[in-house]
Amino acid sequence: MQQKVAHGTRTVTRRQLLQTTLGSAVGLTMWHQGWSPCSRAMAQKNTPSGQMTWAIHVTVAPSWFDPGEAQALLTPYMILYALHDALLKPMPGSSQAPCLATKWSESTDGVTYDFMLREGVKFHNGDPFTAEDVQFSFERYKGANAADFKKKVKAVEIVDAHHVRFRLHEPWPDFMTFYGTIATGAGWIVPKKYTEKVGNEEFKNKPIGLGPYRLVSNQPGVEVVFEANTDYWRKTPQVKRLVFKSVPEATTRLAMLKQREADIAYALYGSLAEEVRNDPKLKLEPTLGVASQWISVIDQYEPKSPWADRRVRLAANHAINWQPINEAETLGYSRLTGGMISHRLEFALPLEPYGYDPLKAKQLLKEAGYANGFDAGDCSTDTPYAPLIESVVNDLSVVGIRAKVRSMERAAMQGAHKDKTVKNLTRMGSGAFGNAASRIEAFVYSKGAQSFIKDSEIDSWYEQQGNERDPKKREALLHKIQQKIYDEAYVIPVWELGFLSASGPRVAVSGFNLITTHLYSAPYEDVQLKPA
């Protein structure tokens, strides 16, 4: 009797997965293939038609056209899912679907990964996709976790035009989490020949990809226009043209939706979301995904700052009445939490919110020597979440913590986080897929690209878990990290975001919730307009 294992959305036998050895240095491997939502069998040939327009809540940053610069954030994938493609990525029905790679394997010693590449695929300019592009894309990558990749990957070898092999210095349990999901952009592919010809900076101006859409035009700060790639390997897109208009004002986004100047509008919160829900011509499209938000306390490492005292940080957590804010801002769709990692990610530790208790907050401030409160400076945020931060600042002021809202455009805010130029308090968040370790690396580990936490014990635990192949032992270490963040109140958790968007009457398939871990419309080749 053959042993069966679950794989994807169907069951396959163990024999179907096991292959012969690739050689004594590699050992027995298990090939991951099976059913895929990116299956060639799903390919459809049709003539794309019509235009779908998004009113988006942010200004598209030039770096979002280049997966080689992707940070541990979801926003760039709003563009990447249209323009580019990856060896594996979250797709409908799978959080790690084979796409440009038809199958992959890990050696039993955990130091070798082989990827078999899809044949017959071409970049938008007609250049063929080969293993050279995979090697080149990895070697030029400088986005999230780039330092880990450079430290842990010994070599990327081209076995043949459609077979690439990654050799690690030692086992790295998170290699596929970092490479095979959108925890990073390392597994997203750019064309070697074209990129070397035009250079990295020009590539961001005139990007060429493997995705379902090709770039037509980009007016910075205004709009980005894509046109269907009728040769896309998975299926021919239904919609001929996608237009993304940058509209920072939420009221304007809603007005565009009502006037049919936009078909989809992102980030409509509070009274605007209520207005959508009450309009029979519009559809409220809430998504949960794996996005979490928190407020980082930048000044806690300044010895003279009130925030250096744990009691002050605890007071702030007890001062905010999150449930009414949740109801007012996201209509109750957000999930309250005491942590900064989505409960849907592997190795997440369930943590209850600190609890609203303004009397306790005032007592903690008194014990810390701030009975009359203190001036906390700015609480910075990107524009879509300014109303949220206004509510937070109001609650903090009730107990004596006096702060003011500083609103910035999304790209500027992300740049300030990356460059560590923000001060006082700042709202942060991430909707990128991965696991608890990938979030901790980016936002908690002291060497992380966007971390404002400095704790040598946490750093030690993080480094230990990175080499631990026993899932239970890894989980124990990652749980200790999350528990310490909670106990020390290193951050002010906000919630797991219920992202509220809306679609108009022309939309048949908006793309929301097709990928359960994704907040935005995707995959774009699946979106559809209603027949005219």
C-alpha positions in Angstrom: 0.0 0.0 0.0 1.5 3.3 -1.0 1.7 6.1 1.6 -0.1 9.2 0.5 0.6 12.8 1.4 -1.4 16.0 1.0 0.1 18.3 -1.6 -1.6 21.5 -2.8 -5.3 20.8 -3.1 -5.1 17.1 -4.0 -3.5 14.0 -2.7 -0.6 12.3 -4.4 1.4 9.3 -3.4 4.8 9.4 -1.7 6.2 7.6 -4.7 5.0 10.3 -7.1 7.0 12.9 -5.1 10.2 10.9 -4.5 12.8 10.9 -7.2 16.1 9.2 -7.6 19.2 10.9 -6.2 20.7 13.8 -8.0 24.1 12.6 -6.9 25.9 11.7 -3.7 26.5 15.3 -2.8 22.8 16.0 -3.0 21.2 12.9 -1.7 17.5 11.9 -1.8 15.2 14.7 -2.8 11.5 15.3 -2.7 10.2 17.1 -5.8 7.3 19.6 -5.1 5.0 19.7 -8.1 1.5 18.3 -8.1 -1.5 20.6 -8.8 -0.7 24.2 -9.3 -3.0 27.2 -9.8 -0.4 28.3 -12.3 -0.9 25.1 -14.4 -0.4 25.4 -18.1 -3.6 23.4 -18.5 -5.5 26.4 -17.3 -4.2 28.6 -20.2 -6.9 30.4 -22.0 -6.8 32.1 -25.4 -9.1 35.1 -25.8 -8.9 38.7 -26.9 -8.5 41.1 -24.0 -10.9 44.0 -24.1 -11.9 47.1 -22.1 -10.1 49.1 -19.4 -10.2 48.7 -15.6 -9.2 51.7 -13.5 -8.0 51.6 -9.9 -8.0 54.7 -7.7 -5.1 53.8 -5.4 -4.3 55.4 -2.0 -0.6 55.9 -2.6 1.9 57.3 -5.1 3.8 54.6 -7.0 7.5 54.7 -6.1 10.0 54.1 -8.9 11.5 51.2 -6.9 8.2 49.3 -7.2 9.0 48.5 -10.9 12.1 46.6 -9.8 11.6 43.4 -7.7 15.3 43.6 -6.9 14.6 46.4 -4.5 11.4 45.0 -2.9 11.2 45.6 0.9 9.3 43.5 3.4 6.1 45.2 2.5 3.0 44.4 0.4 2.6 47.7 -1.4 5.2 47.1 -4.2 3.4 43.8 -5.2 0.5 46.0 -6.3 2.8 46.6 -9.3 4.9 43.5 -9.3 1.9 41.1 -9.8 1.1 42.9 -13.1 4.5 43.5 -14.5 6.7 40.6 -13.3 6.6 37.0 -12.3 8.4 34.7 -9.8 9.6 31.1 -9.6 6.9 30.6 -6.9 4.4 33.0 -5.4 1.1 33.2 -3.6 -1.7 32.4 -6.0 -5.4 31.3 -5.7 -5.4 28.1 -3.7 -1.7 28.1 -2.7 0.6 30.3 -0.7 3.6 29.0 -2.6 2.4 28.1 -6.1 4.8 26.9 -8.9 4.9 29.6 -11.6 8.1 30.1 -13.5 9.4 27.0 -11.7 7.3 24.0 -12.5 8.7 22.0 -9.6 11.4 22.3 -6.9 13.2 20.0 -4.5 15.3 20.2 -1.3 18.1 17.7 -0.6 17.8 15.7 2.6 20.8 17.5 4.1 19.0 20.9 3.6 21.8 22.6 1.6 20.8 22.1 -2.0 17.6 23.4 -3.8 16.9 22.5 -7.4 14.3 24.4 -9.6 13.0 23.1 -12.9 12.0 26.1 -15.0 9.1 26.6 -17.3 10.0 26.4 -21.0 8.9 28.5 -23.8 8.3 31.6 -21.6 9.4 35.0 -23.0 10.0 38.5 -21.6 7.9 41.3 -22.9 10.6 42.2 -25.4 10.7 38.7 -26.8 13.9 37.5 -25.0 13.6 33.9 -23.7 13.5 33.2 -20.0 16.3 30.9 -18.9 18.3 29.9 -15.8 20.7 32.8 -16.5 17.9 35.2 -15.7 17.3 33.4 -12.4 21.0 33.5 -11.4 21.3 37.2 -12.5 18.1 38.3 -10.6 19.3 36.7 -7.4 22.9 38.1 -7.6 21.6 41.7 -8.2 18.9 41.5 -5.5 19.3 44.1 -2.7 15.9 44.2 -1.1 14.5 42.7 2.1 16.7 40.0 3.6 19.4 40.5 0.9 22.1 40.3 3.7 20.8 36.9 4.7 20.8 35.6 1.2 24.4 36.7 0.6 25.5 35.2 3.9 23.8 31.9 3.6 23.7 31.1 -0.2 27.1 29.7 -1.3 26.4 29.5 -5.0 23.7 29.7 -7.7 24.5 27.2 -10.4 23.1 26.9 -13.9 22.7 23.1 -14.5 21.1 23.8 -17.9 18.9 26.4 -19.6 15.9 25.3 -17.5 17.4 23.9 -14.4 19.0 26.1 -11.6 20.5 24.9 -8.4 21.0 26.9 -5.2 23.8 25.6 -2.8 23.8 26.9 0.8 26.7 27.0 3.2 24.5 25.2 5.8 20.8 24.3 6.2 18.6 27.3 6.3 15.0 26.3 7.2 13.6 29.6 5.9 15.2 29.5 2.5 11.9 28.7 0.7 9.9 31.1 2.9 12.2 34.0 1.9 12.7 32.9 -1.7 9.4 31.2 -2.6 6.9 33.7 -1.3 6.5 37.5 -1.2 8.3 37.8 2.1 11.0 39.1 -0.3 11.4 39.9 -4.0 14.4 37.6 -4.4 12.5 35.0 -6.4 11.0 37.5 -8.9 12.8 37.5 -12.2 14.2 40.3 -14.4 15.8 39.9 -17.8 19.6 39.6 -17.6 20.4 40.8 -21.1 18.1 43.8 -21.1 18.9 44.9 -17.6 22.7 44.8 -18.2 22.1 46.8 -21.4 20.1 49.7 -19.9 21.4 49.7 -16.3 19.5 49.4 -13.1 18.3 53.0 -12.9 16.9 53.0 -16.5 15.3 49.6 -15.8 13.0 51.3 -13.3 12.0 53.8 -15.9 11.5 51.2 -18.7 11.0 47.9 -17.0 10.6 44.6 -18.9 9.1 41.6 -17.2 7.4 38.2 -17.5 4.1 39.2 -16.1 0.6 39.3 -17.5 0.8 43.0 -18.3 3.5 45.2 -19.9 4.1 48.8 -19.0 2.7 51.4 -21.4 3.3 54.6 -19.5 4.1 56.0 -16.1 3.4 59.6 -15.1 5.0 59.8 -11.6 2.5 60.8 -9.0 -0.4 60.7 -11.5 -1.0 57.3 -13.1 0.5 54.0 -14.4 -0.9 52.3 -17.4 -0.4 48.6 -18.3 -1.5 46.6 -21.4 -2.3 42.9 -21.6 0.5 40.5 -22.5 -1.4 38.2 -24.8 1.5 35.7 -24.6 1.4 35.3 -20.9 2.0 31.6 -20.2 -0.7 31.0 -17.5 -3.7 32.6 -19.4 -4.4 35.5 -21.6 -5.7 38.4 -19.4 -9.4 39.3 -19.8 -8.9 43.0 -19.5 -6.9 44.8 -22.2 -5.7 47.8 -20.2 -5.2 48.4 -16.4 -4.8 52.0 -15.2 -3.7 52.8 -11.6 -4.4 56.4 -10.7 -2.7 57.9 -7.5 -5.4 59.6 -5.5 -4.3 60.5 -2.0 -7.7 61.9 -0.9 -10.1 59.2 0.1 -13.2 61.3 -0.6 -11.9 61.8 -4.2 -11.4 58.1 -4.6 -15.0 57.4 -3.6 -16.3 60.2 -5.8 -14.4 58.6 -8.8 -16.0 55.3 -8.0 -19.4 56.7 -7.9 -18.9 58.7 -11.1 -17.4 55.5 -12.8 -14.1 57.3 -13.3 -12.6 54.4 -11.4 -13.8 50.8 -11.1 -11.9 50.0 -7.9 -11.0 52.3 -5.0 -8.5 51.2 -2.3 -8.5 52.2 1.4 -12.0 53.6 2.1 -12.4 53.8 5.9 -14.8 55.1 8.4 -17.8 57.0 7.1 -16.7 56.5 3.5 -16.9 52.7 4.0 -20.3 53.1 5.5 -21.3 55.1 2.5 -20.2 52.3 0.2 -22.0 49.7 2.2 -25.2 51.6 1.9 -24.9 52.2 -1.8 -26.6 49.4 -3.9 -24.4 50.3 -6.9 -21.2 49.7 -5.1 -19.6 46.7 -3.4 -17.6 46.9 -0.2 -14.6 44.5 -0.6 -12.9 43.9 2.8 -9.7 41.8 2.9 -7.8 40.6 5.9 -4.7 38.9 4.5 -1.7 38.7 6.8 -1.3 42.5 7.3 -0.5 43.7 10.8 0.1 47.2 12.0 1.8 48.7 15.1 3.4 51.9 16.4 7.1 51.8 16.9 8.5 53.7 19.9 11.7 55.2 18.3 12.8 57.1 21.4 12.8 54.2 23.9 16.6 53.9 23.6 17.2 57.5 24.5 18.2 57.4 28.3 16.4 60.7 29.0 13.3 59.9 27.1 10.1 58.9 29.1 9.8 56.0 26.7 12.9 54.4 28.0 10.8 53.4 31.0 8.8 50.2 30.4 6.0 51.5 32.6 5.5 54.4 30.2 5.3 52.1 27.2 2.8 49.9 29.1 0.8 53.0 29.9 0.5 53.9 26.3 -0.8 50.4 25.4 -3.5 50.6 28.1 -4.5 54.1 27.1 -5.9 53.3 23.7 -9.5 52.0 23.3 -9.0 49.9 20.2 -12.5 48.4 19.8 -14.3 51.7 19.2 -11.5 52.7 16.8 -11.9 49.4 15.0 -15.6 49.9 14.6 -15.2 53.5 13.5 -12.3 53.1 11.1 -12.6 49.6 9.6 -16.2 48.8 10.5 -15.0 46.0 12.9 -13.2 44.1 10.1 -9.8 44.4 11.8 -8.6 41.8 14.3 -7.4 43.2 17.6 -4.1 41.7 18.9 -1.3 42.1 21.4 1.3 41.3 18.8 2.8 42.6 15.6 2.7 39.3 13.6 -0.5 38.0 12.0 -2.0 34.9 13.6 -2.2 33.4 10.1 1.6 33.2 9.7 3.5 30.1 10.8 5.1 30.4 14.2 2.9 33.3 15.3 2.3 33.5 19.0 -1.3 34.3 19.9 -1.3 37.4 22.2 -4.3 39.1 23.6 -4.5 42.9 23.5 -3.2 44.7 26.5 -6.7 45.9 27.4 -8.1 49.4 27.6 -7.5 50.7 31.1 -6.9 54.5 31.3 -6.8 54.5 35.2 -4.0 51.9 35.1 -2.3 53.9 32.4 -2.3 57.0 34.6 -1.0 55.0 37.6 1.8 53.6 35.6 2.8 57.1 34.4 2.7 58.4 38.0 4.9 55.5 39.1 7.4 56.4 36.3 7.5 60.0 37.5 5.2 61.5 34.9 2.0 62.2 36.9 1.4 65.3 34.7 2.2 63.4 31.5 4.8 64.6 28.9 5.2 65.9 25.4 5.8 62.9 23.1 6.5 64.8 19.8 5.3 63.5 16.5 3.5 60.3 15.7 4.2 59.9 12.0 2.1 58.0 9.5 1.3 57.6 5.9 -1.7 59.6 4.7 -4.3 56.8 4.5 -3.9 56.1 8.2 -3.9 59.6 9.5 -7.5 59.3 10.9 -6.4 56.2 12.7 -3.4 57.9 14.3 -5.6 60.9 15.2 -7.7 58.6 17.2 -4.6 57.1 18.9 -3.2 60.5 19.7 -6.6 61.6 21.2 -6.6 58.5 23.5 -3.0 59.1 24.5 -3.8 62.7 25.4 -6.5 61.6 27.9 -3.9 60.0 30.1 -1.3 62.8 29.6 0.8 61.6 26.7 0.7 64.6 24.3 1.6 63.8 20.7 0.7 65.3 17.3 0.0 63.6 14.0 2.6 64.0 11.2 1.2 62.7 7.9 3.4 61.8 5.0 2.9 60.2 1.6 3.4 56.4 1.5 6.7 56.3 -0.5 8.2 59.1 1.7 7.1 57.3 4.8 8.6 54.0 3.7 11.8 55.8 2.8 12.0 57.4 6.2 11.5 54.0 7.8 14.2 52.4 5.6 16.6 55.3 6.2 15.8 55.4 10.0 15.1 59.1 9.9 11.8 59.1 11.7 11.6 60.3 15.4 9.4 59.8 18.4 6.5 57.5 17.3 5.7 56.1 13.9 3.0 53.8 12.5 4.4 50.8 10.8 2.9 47.7 9.2 3.5 44.9 6.7 1.2 42.7 4.6 3.9 40.7 3.0 3.6 36.9 3.2 6.2 34.9 5.0 6.3 33.6 8.6 7.0 34.9 12.1 10.8 34.7 11.4 10.6 36.8 8.2 8.6 39.6 10.1 11.0 39.5 13.0 14.0 39.7 10.7 12.7 42.8 9.0 11.1 44.6 12.0 12.6 43.2 15.2 16.1 41.9 14.7 18.4 44.8 15.4 20.1 44.4 12.0 16.8 44.3 10.2 16.2 46.9 7.4 13.2 48.4 9.1 13.7 47.5 12.8 13.7 50.1 15.6 14.2 47.4 18.3 17.6 46.8 19.9 17.7 43.7 22.1 20.7 41.5 22.2 18.8 38.5 23.7 16.2 38.7 20.9 19.0 38.9 18.4 20.6 35.8 19.8 17.3 33.8 19.7 16.6 34.9 16.2 20.1 33.8 15.0 19.6 30.4 16.8 16.3 29.7 15.2 17.7 30.5 11.8 19.8 27.4 11.9 17.3 25.1 13.7 15.7 22.5 11.5 13.4 21.1 14.2 10.1 23.0 13.8 9.2 22.7 17.4 12.5 24.1 18.6 12.2 26.9 16.1 8.7 27.7 17.3 9.8 27.8 20.9 12.6 30.4 20.1 10.3 32.5 17.9 7.6 32.4 20.6 10.1 33.6 23.2 10.9 36.6 20.9 7.3 37.5 20.5 6.6 37.1 24.2 9.5 39.4 25.2 8.3 42.1 22.8 4.9 41.9 24.5 6.3 41.8 28.1 8.6 44.7 27.5 6.0 46.6 25.4 8.6 47.4 22.8 5.8 48.4 20.4 2.2 49.5 20.5 0.2 46.9 18.6 -2.6 48.3 16.5 -4.4 45.3 14.8 -4.4 42.8 12.0 -5.7 45.2 9.3 -9.2 44.8 7.8 -8.3 46.6 4.5 -11.5 48.2 3.1 -11.8 48.8 -0.6 -14.7 49.0 -3.0 -15.6 48.0 -6.6 -18.1 49.7 -9.0 -20.9 48.4 -11.1 -18.8 47.5 -14.2 -16.7 44.9 -12.3 -17.3 41.2 -12.6 -14.2 40.0 -10.8 -12.3 42.5 -8.7 -9.4 40.2 -7.8 -10.0 40.7 -4.0 -9.6 37.6 -1.9 -8.6 35.4 -4.8 -5.3 35.1 -3.0 -6.2 34.8 0.7 -3.0 36.3 2.0 -3.2 39.4 -0.3 -4.9 42.7 0.4 -5.0 44.1 -3.2 -6.5 42.9 -6.5 -4.6 39.9 -7.8 -3.8 38.0 -10.0 -4.5 40.6 -12.6 -5.0 38.0 -15.4 -8.1 36.9 -13.5 -9.9 40.3 -13.1 -12.9 40.8 -15.3 -15.4 43.4 -16.4 -19.0 42.7 -16.9 -20.1 42.4 -20.6 -21.0 45.8 -22.0 
